[in-house]
Amino acid sequence: MKAKLIKLAAAATLALGFSSAWAQGVIHEGEVVDTMNGGGYTYVQIKDTEKTYWAAGPQVQVVKGDKVQVSEQMWMTDFKSSSLNRTFDKIMFVGHINKQ
């Protein structure tokens, strides 16, 4: 019985560690090469050392050339923004867009 409780506690601790790491997300940094606001969101096209991609998060003031940091939460493909009347092939949704 004691061994089962220890295994259960270990599994719960491991699961909590994974879920908190997942919730934080992978951190991405780069330069804003394009940006627009719509529907309460800011859309930024970010160029990092390897690639260029779109991200969207709560509305903030950023301009082309700003360095930003975002925390990955969810990727979507073929996302249609009705407020911008635009479809993004692939876009990352984030909790915050932080200027560096």
Secondary structure, 3 states (H helix, E strand, C coil): CHHHHHHHHHHHHHHHHHHHHHHHCCEEEEEEEEEEEECCEEEEEEECCCCEEEEEEECCCCCCCCEEEEEEEEEEEEEEECCCCEEEEEEEEEEEEEEC
